[in-house]
Amino acid sequence: MIFTVQASMIRTFLLFVASGYLISSCSEEVVYNVGPDFEPYVQRFISVAKDNGVDIDFSDTGLSIVFRDAVDKETGGVCRGNHDIEIERFFWNGLTDLEKEGLIFHELGHCELFRGHRNDKLPNGEWASRMRGSPIPDGDNAVINYTGTRLDYYRTELFNENLPFPEWGSWTFDFDEYTDEQKEMVFEATDVAAFNQRLLGLSGGNFEIDVDMSSGTSEGFVGIAFMGNAFETQIRVGFTREEQFFIDSGDQVWGFMFLREKFNGLNRDRNRLTVRKIESIYQVFLNGRFIYWFDYLTPSGEVVESINTGILGEPFYHSVQVSRLP
């Protein structure tokens, strides 16, 4: 009888141990649940990590990236911890390839690299990291130009937060670098409400677009577009009466490369806007002052035209000059 009780106790103990082992094993099971929308960007993250000397495969941690059920238009994505990421579908569907990459890289920066938000800036006022995040300081915006030369820096910084500031973060250009004698005028207009000009051969070399314009009584924006003949293939530069200055495109960026509210140096009504393309670099000047450069290139095109969303009145282009540069 004693033997039977002891045997029963042993069997119970062994069953308990075995059950405990199974429970433990199940609780530590690695789950990889990444949908086809996100998988290309996870693989890109792994590849960029390897380029920066970091080996990642998620075999030890698992990974879950899913669309969140509830609509939250305030945040594009969130890392819930334990490699669990939720993405806002409404936000995701409006992004380009590189913007989708930037969002996934940011959330993996939290979940995999254990990085927090970094809101310091480069000398030129751009964000120093792809990990910039809320709360965004008053007067700032979340725009990151995640293209061209900048793209390499932001990818590298993600895996090395002690990366020195890039040289391009301090670049500046001289408005007076070219004299009138060096400029070959190819199009000119005075006191027009709008213009649209196709200039053959423009995209193949250096050029300057110089426009003196007013927003009139418009409550929208006024500016210029160049290269392609549709938003998807254009670069656009302009301003509003509310003193917002912007540079955007619709090909890879599909939104702003540069955006400033209540921009210092922008007059409420009349401004002179100058854009130069020198080799692969675009230089943007406002009222003779250097503002911004970028090397994001759209598909080649030949169009230079006015753009506006005037509501109460048309913008007025006092002077338009397009020139080829050496």
Backbone torsions as a table, in degrees:
resi	resn	phi	psi	omega
1	MET	NA	-43.7	177.7
2	ILE	-62.0	-41.9	179.8
3	PHE	-59.9	-42.1	-178.7
4	THR	-62.3	-44.0	179.4
5	VAL	-63.7	-45.0	-179.8
6	GLN	-62.1	-42.7	178.9
7	ALA	-62.7	-41.6	178.8
8	SER	-62.3	-41.9	180.0
9	MET	-63.9	-40.2	-180.0
10	ILE	-64.5	-43.6	179.6
11	ARG	-62.3	-40.8	179.0
12	THR	-63.4	-43.1	179.9
13	PHE	-63.0	-44.4	-179.8
14	LEU	-65.0	-38.2	178.3
15	LEU	-65.4	-40.6	178.2
16	PHE	-62.3	-45.0	179.4
17	VAL	-62.3	-45.4	-179.2
18	ALA	-62.8	-43.6	179.4
19	SER	-63.2	-42.3	178.7
20	GLY	-61.8	-38.5	179.3
21	TYR	-65.1	-42.1	179.8
22	LEU	-64.8	-43.0	178.6
23	ILE	-61.7	-45.3	179.4
24	SER	-61.1	-42.4	-179.0
25	SER	-63.6	-41.9	-179.6
26	CYS	-65.6	-39.6	-177.2
27	SER	-68.2	-22.8	-178.8
28	GLU	-101.0	9.7	-179.4
29	GLU	-63.9	132.2	-179.5
30	VAL	-86.2	125.2	-177.3
31	VAL	-115.8	128.7	175.8
32	TYR	-115.5	108.9	-175.6
33	ASN	-130.7	80.6	-178.5
34	VAL	-121.4	117.9	-177.6
35	GLY	-71.2	166.5	-177.5
36	PRO	-63.7	-23.7	176.7
37	ASP	-65.1	-32.9	-171.4
38	PHE	-103.0	-22.9	-172.9
39	GLU	-55.9	-42.3	180.0
40	PRO	-58.9	-33.2	-177.2
41	TYR	-80.9	-29.4	172.9
42	VAL	-66.2	-44.0	178.6
43	GLN	-65.1	-35.0	177.1
44	ARG	-66.7	-39.6	177.0
45	PHE	-60.0	-46.0	178.9
46	ILE	-60.4	-42.2	-179.4
47	SER	-66.2	-45.3	179.2
48	VAL	-65.2	-38.3	177.2
49	ALA	-59.5	-44.7	179.7
50	LYS	-62.2	-40.0	177.3
51	ASP	-60.6	-24.4	-179.8
52	ASN	-104.5	19.9	174.0
53	GLY	77.6	20.9	-178.8
54	VAL	-120.2	123.5	179.4
55	ASP	-94.9	121.7	-179.2
56	ILE	-135.8	133.0	173.4
57	ASP	-141.3	-5.6	177.2
58	PHE	66.1	11.1	178.4
59	SER	-70.5	-24.1	-178.1
60	ASP	-93.2	-22.4	-175.1
61	THR	-113.4	-22.9	-170.0
62	GLY	72.4	175.3	178.9
63	LEU	-164.5	137.3	175.3
64	SER	-129.9	123.0	172.6
65	ILE	-130.2	115.5	-176.8
66	VAL	-135.8	160.9	170.4
67	PHE	-74.8	135.2	178.5
68	ARG	-72.9	150.9	-178.1
69	ASP	-74.8	-46.2	-177.7
70	ALA	-82.1	143.3	178.8
71	VAL	-79.8	125.9	176.5
72	ASP	-139.9	95.1	-174.8
73	LYS	-78.3	-3.5	-177.6
74	GLU	-81.4	-26.3	-179.4
75	THR	-129.5	135.4	179.7
76	GLY	-77.1	-29.2	-179.1
77	GLY	-163.7	166.0	179.2
78	VAL	-152.0	140.2	171.8
79	CYS	-95.6	116.4	-178.4
80	ARG	-83.7	0.2	-175.3
81	GLY	93.9	164.3	178.1
82	ASN	53.1	38.4	176.5
83	HIS	59.1	38.2	-179.8
84	ASP	-117.2	109.0	-174.7
85	ILE	-117.9	136.8	175.5
86	GLU	-119.7	137.1	-178.6
87	ILE	-118.3	138.9	177.5
88	GLU	-78.6	115.8	-175.5
89	ARG	-61.8	-42.2	-179.3
90	PHE	-58.3	-43.0	179.9
91	PHE	-69.6	-45.3	-176.3
92	TRP	-59.2	-42.7	-175.2
93	ASN	-65.5	-17.5	179.9
94	GLY	-96.8	4.9	-175.1
95	LEU	-97.5	154.4	172.0
96	THR	-86.6	177.3	-178.8
97	ASP	-57.1	-49.8	-177.2
98	LEU	-69.4	-32.4	177.3
99	GLU	-70.1	-35.8	175.2
100	LYS	-64.9	-41.5	175.8
101	GLU	-58.4	-48.1	-178.3
102	GLY	-59.1	-39.6	179.3
103	LEU	-66.4	-47.9	-180.0
104	ILE	-65.3	-41.0	178.2
105	PHE	-61.7	-39.5	180.0
106	HIS	-62.4	-48.1	-177.7
107	GLU	-68.3	-36.6	175.1
108	LEU	-69.8	-26.6	173.0
109	GLY	-59.7	-37.8	175.1
110	HIS	-71.9	-56.2	-168.7
111	CYS	-73.5	-39.2	-175.1
112	GLU	-98.1	-39.9	-176.4
113	LEU	-96.5	-6.2	177.3
114	PHE	59.1	36.9	178.5
115	ARG	-95.8	142.5	173.8
116	GLY	-93.9	-174.0	178.3
117	HIS	-72.2	145.6	178.2
118	ARG	-130.3	112.8	-173.2
119	ASN	-114.3	24.1	172.5
120	ASP	-82.0	170.9	-172.0
121	LYS	-129.1	159.1	172.7
122	LEU	-76.1	165.9	-179.3
123	PRO	-56.2	-28.1	-179.1
124	ASN	-86.7	4.7	176.7
125	GLY	93.9	-3.1	177.3
126	GLU	-81.8	156.8	178.8
127	TRP	-62.4	141.7	-177.5
128	ALA	-83.7	-9.1	-174.4
129	SER	-151.4	149.9	170.6
130	ARG	-67.1	-13.5	-179.6
131	MET	-88.1	12.2	174.2
132	ARG	-60.3	148.2	-177.0
133	GLY	-170.5	-178.5	-175.6
134	SER	-67.6	148.2	-2.1
135	PRO	-78.8	131.5	175.0
136	ILE	-77.5	129.0	-179.1
137	PRO	-56.3	147.9	178.5
138	ASP	-55.7	137.0	178.7
139	GLY	89.7	-11.7	177.9
140	ASP	-99.8	168.2	173.0
141	ASN	-133.4	168.0	-171.5
142	ALA	-87.8	4.5	-173.3
143	VAL	-62.0	129.1	171.5
144	ILE	-124.7	125.6	175.5
145	ASN	-80.4	94.6	-173.3
146	TYR	-97.7	56.7	-177.6
147	THR	-142.0	167.5	170.3
148	GLY	53.9	-135.7	179.7
149	THR	-59.8	-37.0	-178.5
150	ARG	-64.4	-34.6	-177.9
151	LEU	-58.2	-45.8	179.8
152	ASP	-60.1	-41.4	-179.6
153	TYR	-64.5	-49.5	-175.9
154	TYR	-64.7	-35.8	176.4
155	ARG	-65.1	-43.7	-178.8
156	THR	-67.9	-42.1	-178.1
157	GLU	-62.3	-29.9	-178.9
158	LEU	-58.2	-35.7	-177.8
159	PHE	-100.3	0.4	178.9
160	ASN	-149.9	85.4	-175.1
161	GLU	-70.1	-7.9	175.5
162	ASN	-96.5	12.6	178.9
163	LEU	-59.9	130.7	178.6
164	PRO	-61.5	153.9	176.5
165	PHE	-60.0	140.6	-179.2
166	PRO	-73.2	153.2	178.8
167	GLU	-60.5	-36.2	-177.5
168	TRP	-65.2	-15.9	177.8
169	GLY	-69.5	-7.5	178.7
170	SER	-122.0	5.9	-178.0
171	TRP	-63.4	146.2	172.9
172	THR	-145.1	159.2	-177.2
173	PHE	-133.8	153.1	-173.6
174	ASP	-95.7	122.4	179.5
175	PHE	-62.7	-33.8	-175.9
176	ASP	-91.4	19.0	-177.5
177	GLU	-64.2	-31.8	-177.9
178	TYR	-113.9	135.3	177.5
179	THR	-89.4	164.9	178.2
180	ASP	-60.0	-32.5	-178.9
181	GLU	-67.6	-24.5	-179.7
182	GLN	-84.2	-9.1	-175.2
183	LYS	-98.8	129.0	176.7
184	GLU	-101.6	104.9	-176.5
185	MET	-66.4	129.5	178.3
186	VAL	-119.7	-14.8	175.9
187	PHE	-157.5	139.1	-179.5
188	GLU	-148.5	139.4	176.7
189	ALA	-147.4	151.1	-178.3
190	THR	-133.5	133.3	175.3
191	ASP	51.1	63.8	177.8
192	VAL	-121.5	153.4	179.3
193	ALA	-83.5	-23.7	-179.9
194	ALA	-163.6	163.0	176.2
195	PHE	-154.9	153.4	175.8
196	ASN	-150.2	116.8	-173.6
197	GLN	-135.2	132.0	174.6
198	ARG	-101.2	120.6	-173.8
199	LEU	-118.3	101.2	-175.9
200	LEU	-61.7	134.7	177.8
201	GLY	84.4	-2.0	-175.6
202	LEU	-64.5	-43.1	-173.6
203	SER	-71.4	-14.8	-176.6
204	GLY	-84.8	-6.2	-177.1
205	GLY	-143.4	-166.4	178.9
206	ASN	-82.7	144.7	179.6
207	PHE	-153.2	168.6	175.9
208	GLU	-136.4	134.5	172.5
209	ILE	-114.9	120.3	-175.7
210	ASP	-125.7	117.5	-173.6
211	VAL	-133.0	129.0	172.5
212	ASP	-104.8	116.0	-171.1
213	MET	-144.7	157.4	177.2
214	SER	-120.9	151.7	175.9
215	SER	-90.2	-6.0	179.8
216	GLY	59.9	-131.8	178.5
217	THR	-102.4	15.2	-176.0
218	SER	-65.1	139.6	173.5
219	GLU	-95.7	-2.4	178.3
220	GLY	-99.0	-146.5	180.0
221	PHE	-114.1	161.9	176.7
222	VAL	-137.9	145.1	-179.9
223	GLY	177.0	-155.6	-179.7
224	ILE	-131.2	155.6	173.4
225	ALA	-130.6	146.8	-179.0
226	PHE	-148.6	164.2	-175.2
227	MET	88.3	-101.6	-174.9
228	GLY	-76.0	175.8	-179.8
229	ASN	-106.0	15.9	175.5
230	ALA	-144.2	158.7	-175.3
231	PHE	-54.4	-38.9	-176.5
232	GLU	-63.3	-20.3	-176.8
233	THR	-122.0	18.1	-177.4
234	GLN	-114.0	160.8	163.2
235	ILE	-112.4	137.1	-175.9
236	ARG	-127.8	138.2	179.1
237	VAL	-133.5	134.0	-179.5
238	GLY	-172.5	-172.1	-178.0
239	PHE	-150.9	168.7	177.0
240	THR	-123.0	166.8	175.7
241	ARG	-67.2	-17.9	177.5
242	GLU	-85.5	13.4	174.2
243	GLU	65.9	38.5	171.8
244	GLN	-101.3	133.7	179.9
245	PHE	-119.3	134.4	-174.6
246	PHE	-140.4	154.0	168.4
247	ILE	-133.5	124.7	-179.7
248	ASP	-145.0	174.5	177.7
249	SER	-158.4	167.7	-176.8
250	GLY	-120.5	6.2	-176.7
251	ASP	-84.9	-76.9	176.7
252	GLN	-93.0	-32.0	-173.9
253	VAL	-82.4	-43.7	-176.1
254	TRP	47.2	54.8	-178.7
255	GLY	155.2	-155.2	-171.8
256	PHE	-84.3	135.4	165.0
257	MET	-91.3	-31.0	-176.3
258	PHE	-146.6	130.1	179.9
259	LEU	-149.5	125.2	177.7
260	ARG	-133.5	133.6	176.3
261	GLU	-95.2	145.7	-179.9
262	LYS	47.2	53.5	-169.4
263	PHE	-72.3	126.9	179.1
264	ASN	-64.1	126.6	180.0
265	GLY	100.0	-8.9	179.0
266	LEU	-94.4	119.5	176.9
267	ASN	-76.5	150.6	-176.5
268	ARG	-64.9	-34.2	-175.2
269	ASP	-112.3	-69.6	-168.8
270	ARG	-107.1	133.3	-178.5
271	ASN	-145.9	153.0	174.8
272	ARG	-104.7	121.2	-178.1
273	LEU	-113.1	128.7	-179.2
274	THR	-129.0	128.4	176.8
275	VAL	-122.9	128.8	175.8
276	ARG	-120.6	141.1	170.6
277	LYS	-114.3	115.7	178.0
278	ILE	-121.0	107.3	-174.0
279	GLU	56.6	-116.5	-176.9
280	SER	-97.0	2.1	-173.6
281	ILE	-107.4	130.2	169.0
282	TYR	-96.9	133.4	177.8
283	GLN	-116.3	133.7	-178.5
284	VAL	-119.0	128.7	179.4
285	PHE	-122.4	144.8	176.1
286	LEU	-125.5	118.7	-178.5
287	ASN	52.2	40.9	176.9
288	GLY	81.3	4.2	-178.8
289	ARG	-112.0	132.4	179.1
290	PHE	-64.5	133.1	-177.5
291	ILE	-113.8	-48.0	-168.4
292	TYR	-163.6	153.1	172.1
293	TRP	-130.7	154.5	174.1
294	PHE	-155.2	157.9	178.4
295	ASP	-125.2	25.5	173.9
296	TYR	-77.4	123.9	-176.1
297	LEU	-114.0	129.0	173.2
298	THR	-83.7	169.9	169.8
299	PRO	-54.9	145.7	-173.2
300	SER	-60.7	146.4	179.0
301	GLY	-157.3	175.0	-171.8
302	GLU	-128.8	7.4	-170.4
303	VAL	-96.6	138.5	168.3
304	VAL	-126.5	125.5	-176.7
305	GLU	-149.9	162.5	175.8
306	SER	-82.5	152.2	175.0
307	ILE	-136.2	146.3	175.1
308	ASN	-167.5	157.5	173.7
309	THR	-126.1	43.2	-176.7
310	GLY	-57.1	139.0	178.9
311	ILE	-110.3	-47.9	-176.7
312	LEU	-99.0	-9.9	-179.4
313	GLY	-178.4	159.7	-177.9
314	GLU	-82.5	147.0	172.2
315	PRO	-69.8	163.6	-176.8
316	PHE	-130.0	120.1	-178.9
317	TYR	-96.2	102.6	-175.7
318	HIS	-71.6	-37.2	-178.7
319	SER	-150.7	132.3	176.6
320	VAL	-129.9	123.5	178.6
321	GLN	-136.1	125.9	176.3
322	VAL	-119.2	126.6	-175.3
323	SER	-132.9	149.8	168.5
324	ARG	-85.9	145.5	180.0
325	LEU	-118.0	153.3	178.8
326	PRO	-66.2	NA	NA
